[in-house]
Amino acid sequence: MIRPYDSDDADALWRLKRAFETAMGDTDDETKAAAYDAKLTGDYRTDWLAWVRRCTDDEECLFVAERDGDLVGYLFLLPERLVFVWDAAVLNEVYVVPEYRGTGVADDLMERGLACAREQSLPLDRLVLDVDGENERAKGFYDRYGFTRWGEMVARNL
């Protein structure tokens, strides 16, 4: 079942978020792995869940996949009030626990996310996201949904 996030899901959502972040750092790049691991503090958890609450207070933009009473994945769109960040709907995060990958959960989440994005009032009718260029599974998933390269994200330390 795909449903909107509820504040009662906070602990389960955090477990999924932590797994998502740990997977992002699961790489041969020790510096990257250390950076992702180091940020997952109690303060980060508190701040991130507060941000989730602010994003979802007045808009359904975070959806969870529930199987047998447990959360097994989530999809987080940025709320409509932030569409001018990229002049489009923004898929912030999507994650499915490994044991549910390949079962249709990610597809169900994506379909719900696309439906939500279509309901947003957008400057450009597109959904954008950032994907790790080394994550072949994720790139294949997004390819199936018709995502194409649209610019390139770069970053630097502050």
Phi, psi and omega in degrees: 000132174257131181212162176295148175298145174234147182302336176293346179274001191306312182296316179293321178297319179298320178299319177293317179299316180299318178295320177301310182295319179297320178295325178298325180271359180281086188210168175284348180278100185297326179296315178297314180301316180295320180297315180293319180294318184293332184281345186277061181267173175299321178295319178299315178303311180300313181294318182294316179293327175294320177295317176303315180299316179295321180292327188255002181303316186234014182206136174276107180222000179236123184238142181241149175257125181243130176226126178053038177083359180245146173281130182239001178182168177206157173226128185237110171269149171290145180297156183305326182296350179252014185297337182281358173300315179235010185057032183198171169289145184237120173276103185286311182206145168220134182211139174228134179299148186307320184290349177250004176288142181081008181254359182099353180298313180298321177297316179298317178297315181297317179299319178292320178296318178297318178299317179295316180298322179295336180279344181285148174273109191243142172297321176235133180281075177209158177245125181245158178202165175250128179233140177296122182300341179268355183269085185297323180297313180296316180300320177296319178299311181293325175301317179301331180267008174084014176289142176229161178300136180215083184084187180214134179272134174236160183214161173210157178289149176262000000 
